[in-house]
Amino acid sequence: MTRPIKLVIGQIYYLVQYQDPKRSRPIISSYTYKGTVNGKPGTHFFESIGISDANVFLDDGDLKDVYDIAGLERELQSHDHAS
């Protein structure tokens, strides 16, 4: 996804983290974007869609691992051949 990310309230986003240093085993969590905290720019609230995931608050600098569906596909494909 092109940075800086443009978030849309109500849209589903995916947080991608990796279990290993080679970034070959992704952990993908799904969230609905709810907006900024108290309308204050820079801190974003994401509501968990998954059963075992918690809601998260992310600062602008932490959005590098947040993707829409197209960005998620690109992220996973870019690491598909890295292992």
N, C-alpha and C positions, 0 to 999 in steps of 0.2 A: 504494500500500500504506500502511496506517495506520502512523504512526510512534509510538513506537519499534517497529522491526521485530522480530517474533518468529521466530527462526530455528530450523529443525528439522534435526537431523543426518540426512544422507542425502537430503534434499529438494533439488530442482534450483531454482536461482535465476539471475536474469539481471542482468548489469551493463550499464547503458545509459549510453553516452557519446555526445556529439554532435561532428560534424566542423566545425560552423559555429556562429557566434554566434547565429544565428536559431533554432538547435536544430531544423533541418528535416531533417538527414541523420543518423539514429541509427546508432551502431555497437553491436551487441548481442553480448555474450559470455555463454556458458552455463557454469555451475559447479555442482558438488555441494558442499553445505555439509558440512564435516568436523568442525566444532566449534571450541572456543576453543583457543588455543595453550597447551599444558601445563595445560589446565583453568582457565586464568587468565581471568576475565571481562574483556571489553573489547577483546580482539584475536582476530579470527576468521579461520579458514583455509578457503579455497574451492579445491577441486580443479577444474582446467579440464576441460571436456568437449570443447571445440573443438580442432581440429588445430593451429591457429596461436596459440592463446591460452596464456598462462602461468598457473600457479597464483598465487593472490593472498592476501595477508594484509591484512585491513581492520580498522581501529579502529572503535569504535562510531560515531564522528562521520562516518565514511566510508560508512555504510550507506544514506545518502539516495538513492543511485543503484542500489540492489539491490532487485529485485522478484521476487515469485513470479509465476506465469503470469497470474493475474487482475490484479495490479498492473502487469505489463508491458503488457497490453492497454489499461488505463486510461492509462498513460503515453504510449503511442503514439497513442491516440485524442486525447488532449489536445493533442498537437502536430500532428496531422493537418491541422487547419484553421488553424494558426498561420502557414503559409508564404505 
